[in-house]
Amino acid sequence: MPYADRLKEPGYNVIESIPGRLLRSLPIDYRQLGYNELRLLNKTDKKWLVEAYGEADAHTTLNRIHRRLWDEYEEKLLQRRRVEMEAQRQGFTAAGGP
């Protein structure tokens, strides 16, 4: 899971905030994605992929390929948290807090 730099936390919340239909619609091209960054694959899995599909042109991650989408949803999550924090702060102040 990529790290969410602007949120200063692992990116689970960013992934969770992206609509599933959008994630499922992302193009995934084996030639562009490759297999070296897929940590769950062992040597045999990689060998079978090459036998079935040939050698990939590149080896990267979906996060790198679709970085613009990640950045967009990380920013939306950051903005939503800022609004929530401000609302909490305003509510605390309105309730007679410091």
N, C-alpha and C positions, 0 to 999 in steps of 0.2 A: 504494500500500500504506500503510495507516495505521501510525502510530508506536505502539509498545507503551510507553506512559509508565512503567509500573511496572518494566518490564524495561530501560528506557533503551536501546532499540534498535528498528530497523524491525520491523514486525510479521510478517515472513515465518514465523518460528517459531511464532507464535500460530496463524496460518492453517493451518500444517502440522500442528499438534496437534489441530485440530478434525476429527473423523472425516468422511470424504467423504460417507458416507450422510446425515449430519446437515446438511452444507452443501447437498447436493442437495435436501434436504427443506424448506429454508427457503422460505417464501412470497415471491414476487417479484411485486409489483403495479406495473405500469407507471405507473398514475395516481399512486401514492405515490412511486415511485423517480424518474420523469422521465428526462431525458437530459442536462441541463447539467453534471452531475458525471462523466459518462462521457467521459474525455479522449480516447479513441480515435475518437470520432465527429467527423466534419467537418460543415460546414453542410448539405451535401446529405443526409447520413445523418439529421440532425436534422429536416430538412424532410420526408423520407420517413416518419419515425416519426410526425410530426404528421399527415401525410396519411393514414397507415394507422390510427392509434390515437387521434387527437385530441390536444389539448394536455393535458399532465399537470397534475394538481392541485398537485404539489410537485416539487421537484428536490433530491435528497439522495443519499446513498450507502447501500449495503447495510450497511456498518459502522455508520452512524448508526441505521438502522432496527433492526438486530439487535444493538445495543450490549451488551445484557445477556449474550448468548452470548459475544461477544468478551471482555467482562470476566471471565466465568466461566473461559474457557480461558486467558486471560492469568494469572489467579490460580493455576490448576492448574499451569501451566508454571513459574511463579515458585516455587511450593511444591516441585515436583519438583526444580528446580535447587538449592533450599536443602538438600533431603535428600541430593542427590548431593554437594554441596560438603561437607556434614557427614560423609558417609561417607568421602570422600577425606581429609578432615582426620583422622578417626579412624584410618583405615588408615595414614596417614603417621605419626601419633603411635605407633601400635602397632608399626610397623616400625622404630622407634628414631629417628625424626626429631625435630626440635626440639619 
